[in-house]
Amino acid sequence: MKFTSSKNSIKGLLVYVILFVLVGVVGFVFLSSTFERNAPKISMNEEIYWNLQKPIDVLISDDVGIKSYDFTFVDGEKQIKLESKIVAQEKGTIQFEVFPPAFGELYKPNSGFIQVHVFDNSKWNFFRGNEALKKSKIIIDKRSPIANVIANSYLLRQGGSGIVVVEINDENLKDYYITFNDEQIFELFPFYKENFYISIIAWPVEINEFKRVNLVAIDMAGNKTITKVPYYIKSFKEKVDNIKISDDFVNNISRQVLENSDMTVPSNVVDIFVKANKELREKNVKTIKDVVMKNIKESGKINFDVKPFVRLPNSATFAQYGERRHYYYGEEKIDEAWHLGMDWASVKRAEINITNPGKVIFKDYLGIYGDSVIVDHGLGLGSLYAHMSSATVEVGDELKRGQLIGNTGATGAVFGDHLHFGMLVQGIEVNPNEWLDHEWIKVNLNKTMNDAIKIINGNNK
């Protein structure tokens, strides 16, 4: 009896030991990072346009690291293994460049799938590791967009404006624009018929060297077409004005515009003027640009009906566009700046009536410009009215030709009552003399648009 009882005790102990070991093994398998069960993550666009020139970016990440991977191009006919290169690697994360397949001459698919198959370093799944599989649709597009210049104004002056009408066509079109010197970008707006666009561009007066104007079109696959816009050019002959700055101007004007603009005021007279004339001016110019570009898509919806602008009635011109002002304090030159508009003065608080219809996109205090209004006339063309004493319009108002918008004043960095009138092309102040000139409007704006319409109609017969 005692012997049987002892054997039963040993058996019971073995059972407990086995159960303990099993629980330990199961616990180890389920709790140890060696047997983690999270599948790798594959980051890749769901739909990819591929010109078979540039590699595709793929990101793979995992909690315990990647053991193996392969990339395959798949369509209804074939499976082709793709070559890849690791371009960056951190703990648990690998960034790949996947290169296009080498198709034979007789095999030219238009679409397919890229398949990514990954196993991680986990011992889960009978030591095979966790598996991840992802497929993304591939659209193969090796054709560059059609991008033709249909018509453009003949002469582009430094500080002036130009008009361009173009044709752009691509079934996978992504982006299109005009560039000046490959730096300044100008948006294009739909014109007349589908696939045709128009842009009013500018040669910023502060850029002396003219390189070229280009039409750029890019599709979803990265194919790019660059077409030169032909222009005859003419440099700007600047007029230099030497202006002496007094303590009275700095203490009563420069100081005030800095305070009104919530900027700290230096203690030194020269520093006060330079901060207002340079730092605040740059900030104000940027605000003008930002306001216009923020509304640029809406600008294409405004009915463009621009006739020559008209100067302030019965006014004298006190400053021209493009004056290069050199500022002196005593005998020392302390700063310089462009004057980028027309200054007109008649009587105090003279009425300002809008010349062309448009929409108010800005009404606020603007530092050196004082109380100002910006009106969008469509196609990215705007007009600026600065130093106003009062404004009778609000942002969002749609204005008719001849409507009163406010009165002249002396707000901002000025002593006397006058109107600073500026013309804006996608936020860049351009020479208003062109937009005041009946002949310039007729030859450059109207003729270019009419010539383009004739060509477009001829192409679509």
C-alpha positions as CSV (number, residue, x, y, z in Angstrom):
1,M,0.0,0.0,0.0
2,K,2.8,2.4,0.9
3,F,4.7,1.6,-2.3
4,T,1.6,2.2,-4.5
5,S,0.9,5.5,-2.8
6,S,4.5,6.6,-3.4
7,K,4.3,5.8,-7.1
8,N,1.1,7.8,-7.4
9,S,2.8,10.7,-5.7
10,I,5.7,10.6,-8.1
11,K,3.3,10.4,-11.1
12,G,1.4,13.4,-9.8
13,L,4.6,15.4,-9.3
14,L,5.7,14.6,-12.9
15,V,2.3,15.7,-14.2
16,Y,2.8,19.0,-12.3
17,V,6.3,19.4,-13.6
18,I,5.2,18.7,-17.2
19,L,2.3,21.1,-16.9
20,F,4.7,23.7,-15.4
21,V,7.2,23.2,-18.3
22,L,4.4,23.4,-20.8
23,V,3.0,26.6,-19.3
24,G,6.5,28.0,-19.2
25,V,7.1,27.1,-22.9
26,V,3.8,28.4,-24.0
27,G,4.3,31.6,-21.9
28,F,7.8,32.0,-23.4
29,V,6.4,31.5,-27.0
30,F,3.6,34.0,-26.5
31,L,5.4,36.6,-24.4
32,S,8.9,36.5,-25.8
33,S,9.9,39.0,-28.5
34,T,11.6,36.1,-30.2
35,F,8.1,34.7,-31.1
36,E,6.4,38.1,-31.6
37,R,3.4,37.8,-34.0
38,N,3.1,41.3,-35.6
39,A,3.5,41.1,-39.4
40,P,5.9,43.6,-41.1
41,K,4.5,46.9,-42.3
42,I,4.9,47.8,-46.0
43,S,4.5,51.4,-47.0
44,M,3.9,52.0,-50.7
45,N,1.4,54.1,-52.6
46,E,-1.8,52.1,-53.6
47,E,-1.5,53.4,-57.2
48,I,1.8,54.2,-58.8
49,Y,2.5,56.0,-62.1
50,W,5.8,54.8,-63.5
51,N,7.8,56.0,-66.4
52,L,10.2,53.1,-66.0
53,Q,13.1,55.5,-65.5
54,K,13.1,56.5,-61.8
55,P,12.9,53.9,-59.0
56,I,9.9,53.4,-56.7
57,D,10.3,54.2,-53.0
58,V,9.2,51.4,-50.6
59,L,9.5,51.4,-46.8
60,I,9.4,48.2,-44.8
61,S,9.4,48.2,-41.0
62,D,9.1,45.5,-38.3
63,D,9.4,45.1,-34.5
64,V,12.2,42.5,-34.6
65,G,13.8,43.2,-38.0
66,I,13.4,41.9,-41.6
67,K,14.7,38.5,-42.6
68,S,13.8,38.4,-46.3
69,Y,12.0,40.4,-49.0
70,D,11.4,40.3,-52.7
71,F,9.8,42.7,-55.2
72,T,7.9,41.4,-58.3
73,F,6.2,43.0,-61.2
74,V,3.0,41.1,-62.0
75,D,0.6,41.3,-64.9
76,G,-1.7,38.9,-66.7
77,E,1.2,37.4,-68.7
78,K,4.4,37.4,-66.6
79,Q,6.0,37.8,-63.2
80,I,9.3,39.6,-63.2
81,K,11.6,39.9,-60.2
82,L,12.7,43.5,-59.6
83,E,16.1,44.6,-58.4
84,S,16.3,46.9,-55.4
85,K,18.7,48.9,-53.4
86,I,18.7,49.8,-49.7
87,V,19.0,53.6,-49.4
88,A,18.5,54.0,-45.7
89,Q,18.3,51.6,-42.7
90,E,17.5,52.1,-39.1
91,K,16.5,49.6,-36.4
92,G,13.6,47.7,-37.7
93,T,13.1,49.9,-40.8
94,I,14.5,49.7,-44.3
95,Q,13.9,52.2,-47.1
96,F,14.3,50.7,-50.6
97,E,14.5,52.0,-54.2
98,V,12.9,49.5,-56.5
99,F,14.2,49.6,-60.0
100,P,12.0,49.1,-63.2
101,P,12.0,45.8,-65.0
102,A,13.9,45.2,-68.2
103,F,11.0,44.4,-70.6
104,G,11.8,42.9,-74.0
105,E,11.1,44.6,-77.2
106,L,7.9,42.6,-77.8
107,Y,6.6,42.9,-74.3
108,K,5.3,46.3,-73.5
109,P,2.6,46.3,-70.8
110,N,0.7,49.5,-70.0
111,S,-0.2,48.4,-66.4
112,G,0.3,45.7,-63.8
113,F,1.1,45.3,-60.1
114,I,4.1,45.6,-58.0
115,Q,4.1,42.9,-55.3
116,V,6.1,43.1,-52.1
117,H,6.6,39.9,-50.1
118,V,8.3,40.1,-46.7
119,F,9.2,37.8,-43.8
120,D,10.5,39.1,-40.4
121,N,13.0,37.6,-38.0
122,S,10.4,36.2,-35.6
123,K,10.4,32.5,-34.7
124,W,6.7,32.4,-35.0
125,N,4.9,30.4,-37.7
126,F,7.2,27.4,-37.1
127,F,10.3,29.5,-37.3
128,R,9.3,30.9,-40.7
129,G,8.5,34.4,-39.3
130,N,5.6,36.7,-39.8
131,E,4.6,37.3,-43.4
132,A,3.4,40.4,-45.2
133,L,2.2,40.8,-48.8
134,K,1.2,44.0,-50.5
135,K,0.2,44.7,-54.1
136,S,0.0,48.2,-55.7
137,K,-1.4,49.0,-59.0
138,I,1.2,50.2,-61.6
139,I,0.2,52.5,-64.5
140,I,3.1,52.7,-67.0
141,D,3.4,56.1,-68.7
142,K,6.5,56.9,-70.7
143,R,5.0,59.8,-72.7
144,S,5.9,63.4,-71.8
145,P,3.0,65.9,-71.8
146,I,2.2,68.0,-74.8
147,A,3.2,71.6,-73.9
148,N,3.0,74.2,-76.7
149,V,3.1,78.0,-76.6
150,I,0.1,79.2,-78.7
151,A,0.6,82.9,-78.4
152,N,2.5,85.4,-76.2
153,S,3.1,89.1,-76.0
154,Y,6.1,90.3,-78.0
155,L,8.2,92.3,-75.6
156,L,8.9,91.7,-71.9
157,R,10.4,94.7,-70.0
158,Q,12.2,94.4,-66.7
159,G,9.6,95.3,-64.1
160,G,6.9,94.8,-66.7
161,S,4.2,92.2,-67.5
162,G,3.8,89.6,-70.3
163,I,0.9,87.4,-71.4
164,V,1.2,83.8,-72.4
165,V,-1.4,81.4,-73.9
166,V,-0.4,77.7,-74.0
167,E,-1.8,74.2,-74.8
168,I,-1.1,71.4,-72.3
169,N,-2.4,67.9,-72.8
170,D,-1.8,64.7,-70.9
171,E,-4.2,62.0,-69.6
172,N,-2.2,61.8,-66.4
173,L,-1.3,65.5,-66.0
174,K,-0.1,66.5,-62.5
175,D,1.2,70.0,-62.6
176,Y,1.8,72.9,-65.0
177,Y,3.1,76.4,-64.7
178,I,5.3,79.2,-66.2
179,T,8.8,79.9,-64.8
180,F,10.9,83.0,-65.0
181,N,14.6,82.2,-64.8
182,D,13.7,78.8,-63.3
183,E,13.0,80.6,-60.0
184,Q,9.7,82.6,-60.1
185,I,6.6,80.4,-60.7
186,F,3.5,81.8,-62.3
187,E,0.2,79.8,-62.2
188,L,-1.8,79.1,-65.4
189,F,-5.6,79.5,-65.7
190,P,-8.0,77.8,-68.0
191,F,-8.5,79.7,-71.2
192,Y,-11.3,79.5,-73.8
193,K,-11.3,75.7,-74.4
194,E,-10.3,72.6,-72.7
195,N,-6.5,72.0,-72.5
196,F,-5.7,75.6,-73.1
197,Y,-4.4,78.0,-70.4
198,I,-3.3,81.6,-69.9
199,S,-1.0,83.3,-67.6
200,I,0.0,86.9,-66.9
201,I,3.7,86.9,-65.9
202,A,6.2,89.4,-64.7
203,W,9.9,90.2,-64.9
204,P,10.6,91.4,-61.3
205,V,12.4,94.7,-61.4
206,E,15.0,93.7,-58.9
207,I,16.2,90.9,-61.1
208,N,18.7,92.3,-63.6
209,E,19.6,89.2,-65.6
210,F,17.0,87.7,-67.9
211,K,17.7,84.0,-68.6
212,R,14.5,82.6,-70.1
213,V,10.7,82.0,-69.6
214,N,9.6,78.4,-69.7
215,L,6.4,76.5,-69.9
216,V,6.6,73.4,-67.6
217,A,4.3,70.4,-67.6
218,I,4.7,67.3,-65.5
219,D,2.6,64.2,-65.4
220,M,1.9,61.7,-62.6
221,A,4.8,59.4,-63.7
222,G,7.3,62.2,-63.5
223,N,7.6,62.8,-67.2
224,K,8.4,66.5,-67.8
225,T,8.1,68.8,-70.8
226,I,9.9,72.2,-70.8
227,T,9.1,74.6,-73.7
228,K,10.7,78.0,-74.1
229,V,8.4,81.0,-74.3
230,P,10.0,83.4,-76.9
231,Y,10.4,87.0,-75.7
232,Y,12.2,90.0,-76.9
233,I,13.5,91.8,-73.7
234,K,14.3,95.3,-72.6
235,S,16.1,96.2,-69.4
236,F,14.9,98.8,-67.0
237,K,16.8,102.1,-66.6
238,E,16.4,103.0,-63.0
239,K,16.1,106.5,-61.7
240,V,18.1,107.1,-58.5
241,D,16.7,109.4,-55.9
242,N,18.9,110.5,-53.0
243,I,16.7,111.2,-50.0
244,K,17.8,112.7,-46.7
245,I,16.2,111.3,-43.6
246,S,15.4,113.7,-40.7
247,D,15.0,113.0,-37.0
248,D,11.5,114.3,-37.3
249,F,10.6,111.7,-39.9
250,V,12.1,108.9,-37.9
251,N,10.5,109.9,-34.6
252,N,7.1,110.7,-36.0
253,I,6.7,108.3,-38.9
254,S,9.2,105.3,-38.8
255,R,8.6,104.8,-35.0
256,Q,4.9,104.9,-35.5
257,V,4.7,102.3,-38.2
258,L,6.9,99.9,-36.2
259,E,4.6,100.4,-33.2
260,N,1.5,99.9,-35.3
261,S,3.0,96.8,-36.7
262,D,3.7,95.3,-33.3
263,M,7.5,95.4,-33.8
264,T,10.0,96.4,-31.2
265,V,11.5,99.9,-31.7
266,P,15.3,100.3,-31.6
267,S,16.8,103.1,-29.5
268,N,19.0,104.5,-32.3
269,V,17.5,106.8,-34.9
270,V,19.3,105.1,-37.8
271,D,18.3,101.7,-36.6
272,I,14.7,102.7,-36.3
273,F,14.6,103.9,-39.9
274,V,16.4,100.9,-41.3
275,K,14.2,98.5,-39.4
276,A,11.0,100.2,-40.8
277,N,12.4,100.7,-44.3
278,K,14.0,97.3,-44.7
279,E,12.7,94.6,-42.3
280,L,9.1,95.9,-42.1
281,R,9.1,96.6,-45.9
282,E,10.1,93.0,-46.6
283,K,7.4,91.8,-44.2
284,N,4.8,93.9,-46.0
285,V,5.9,92.8,-49.5
286,K,5.6,89.2,-48.3
287,T,2.1,89.8,-46.9
288,I,1.0,91.2,-50.3
289,K,2.4,88.1,-52.1
290,D,0.9,85.7,-49.5
291,V,-2.6,87.4,-49.7
292,V,-2.6,87.2,-53.5
293,M,-1.3,83.6,-53.7
294,K,-3.8,82.4,-51.0
295,N,-6.6,83.6,-53.3
296,I,-5.0,82.5,-56.6
297,K,-7.3,79.6,-57.3
298,E,-10.3,81.9,-56.8
299,S,-8.8,84.4,-59.1
300,G,-9.4,82.1,-62.0
301,K,-13.1,82.2,-61.3
302,I,-13.4,86.0,-61.5
303,N,-14.7,87.3,-64.9
304,F,-11.6,88.9,-66.5
305,D,-12.7,92.2,-68.1
306,V,-9.8,94.5,-67.8
307,K,-9.5,97.8,-69.6
308,P,-6.8,100.4,-69.2
309,F,-6.5,101.6,-65.6
310,V,-7.0,105.3,-64.9
311,R,-4.9,107.6,-62.7
312,L,-6.4,109.4,-59.8
313,P,-8.4,112.3,-61.3
314,N,-6.8,115.8,-61.2
315,S,-3.7,114.5,-59.5
316,A,0.0,115.1,-59.9
317,T,2.6,112.3,-60.0
318,F,5.0,112.7,-57.1
319,A,6.8,109.4,-57.6
320,Q,7.2,106.9,-60.4
321,Y,7.5,103.1,-60.5
322,G,11.0,101.8,-60.3
323,E,12.7,104.7,-58.6
324,R,15.8,103.4,-56.7
325,R,15.8,105.4,-53.5
326,H,19.1,105.9,-51.6
327,Y,18.5,107.1,-48.0
328,Y,21.0,109.3,-46.2
329,Y,21.2,110.3,-42.6
330,G,23.5,113.3,-42.6
331,E,26.2,112.4,-45.1
332,E,26.0,108.7,-44.5
333,K,24.0,106.4,-46.8
334,I,22.0,104.1,-44.4
335,D,19.7,102.1,-46.8
336,E,18.1,101.8,-50.2
337,A,14.9,100.5,-51.6
338,W,12.8,100.3,-54.8
339,H,9.6,102.3,-55.1
340,L,7.2,99.9,-56.7
341,G,4.2,102.0,-57.5
342,M,2.9,105.4,-58.6
343,D,2.3,108.2,-56.0
344,W,-0.5,110.5,-57.0
345,A,-1.7,113.5,-55.0
346,S,-4.6,115.9,-55.6
347,V,-6.6,117.2,-52.6
348,K,-6.7,115.7,-49.1
349,R,-9.0,112.7,-48.8
350,A,-9.7,112.6,-52.5
351,E,-12.1,109.9,-53.6
352,I,-10.7,106.7,-55.0
353,N,-12.8,104.9,-57.6
354,I,-12.0,101.5,-58.9
355,T,-11.1,101.4,-62.7
356,N,-11.8,97.8,-63.3
357,P,-14.2,95.3,-61.8
358,G,-12.9,92.8,-59.3
359,K,-13.0,91.3,-55.8
360,V,-11.6,92.8,-52.6
361,I,-9.1,90.3,-51.1
362,F,-7.4,92.6,-48.5
363,K,-8.3,95.5,-46.3
364,D,-6.0,96.2,-43.4
365,Y,-3.1,98.2,-42.0
366,L,0.0,97.2,-43.9
367,G,3.0,98.8,-42.2
368,I,4.8,101.2,-44.5
369,Y,1.9,101.1,-46.9
370,G,-0.5,102.2,-44.2
371,D,-4.2,101.4,-44.5
372,S,-4.5,99.5,-47.8
373,V,-6.9,97.7,-50.1
374,I,-6.0,95.0,-52.7
375,V,-8.5,94.1,-55.4
376,D,-8.3,90.9,-57.5
377,H,-9.3,91.5,-61.2
378,G,-8.9,87.8,-62.3
379,L,-6.1,85.7,-63.8
380,G,-3.8,86.7,-60.9
381,L,-3.9,90.4,-61.7
382,G,-4.5,92.8,-58.8
383,S,-4.3,96.4,-57.9
384,L,-3.1,97.9,-54.7
385,Y,-4.3,101.1,-53.0
386,A,-2.1,102.3,-50.1
387,H,-1.9,105.2,-47.5
388,M,-5.7,105.5,-47.5
389,S,-7.5,107.5,-44.8
390,S,-10.7,105.4,-45.1
391,A,-12.1,102.5,-47.1
392,T,-15.7,101.9,-48.0
393,V,-15.3,98.2,-49.0
394,E,-14.8,95.0,-47.2
395,V,-12.9,91.7,-48.0
396,G,-15.1,89.6,-50.2
397,D,-16.9,92.6,-51.9
398,E,-17.4,92.3,-55.6
399,L,-16.8,95.7,-57.2
400,K,-18.1,97.3,-60.3
401,R,-16.2,99.6,-62.6
402,G,-16.2,103.1,-61.2
403,Q,-17.2,102.1,-57.7
404,L,-15.9,104.2,-54.8
405,I,-13.5,102.2,-52.6
406,G,-12.2,104.9,-50.2
407,N,-10.2,108.1,-49.8
408,T,-6.6,109.1,-50.0
409,G,-4.7,109.7,-46.8
410,A,-1.3,109.8,-45.1
411,T,-1.2,106.5,-43.2
412,G,2.0,104.4,-43.2
413,A,5.5,105.7,-43.9
414,V,4.6,109.0,-45.5
415,F,4.2,112.7,-44.5
416,G,1.6,113.9,-46.9
417,D,-1.8,112.8,-48.2
418,H,-1.5,110.8,-51.5
419,L,-2.4,107.5,-53.1
420,H,0.2,104.8,-53.7
421,F,-1.2,102.9,-56.7
422,G,0.4,99.5,-57.5
423,M,-0.3,96.8,-60.0
424,L,0.2,93.2,-58.9
425,V,0.9,90.1,-61.1
426,Q,0.5,87.1,-58.8
427,G,1.7,89.2,-55.9
428,I,4.6,90.9,-57.6
429,E,4.4,94.7,-58.0
430,V,4.9,95.5,-61.7
431,N,5.1,98.7,-63.7
432,P,1.6,100.4,-63.6
433,N,2.5,102.5,-66.6
434,E,1.8,99.5,-68.9
435,W,-1.6,98.9,-67.4
436,L,-2.5,102.6,-67.7
437,D,-1.5,102.6,-71.4
438,H,-4.4,102.0,-73.9
439,E,-1.9,101.0,-76.6
440,W,0.0,98.5,-74.4
441,I,-3.3,96.9,-73.4
442,K,-4.4,96.6,-77.0
443,V,-1.1,95.2,-78.3
444,N,0.0,93.0,-75.5
445,L,-3.2,91.8,-73.7
446,N,-6.1,92.0,-76.2
447,K,-4.1,91.0,-79.3
448,T,-2.4,88.1,-77.6
449,M,-5.7,86.7,-76.4
450,N,-7.5,87.2,-79.8
451,D,-4.6,85.7,-81.7
452,A,-4.7,82.7,-79.4
453,I,-8.4,82.2,-79.9
454,K,-8.0,82.3,-83.7
455,I,-5.2,79.7,-83.5
456,I,-7.2,77.4,-81.2
457,N,-10.3,77.6,-83.4
458,G,-8.1,76.7,-86.4
459,N,-6.6,73.8,-84.5
460,N,-10.0,72.5,-83.7
461,K,-11.7,72.6,-87.1
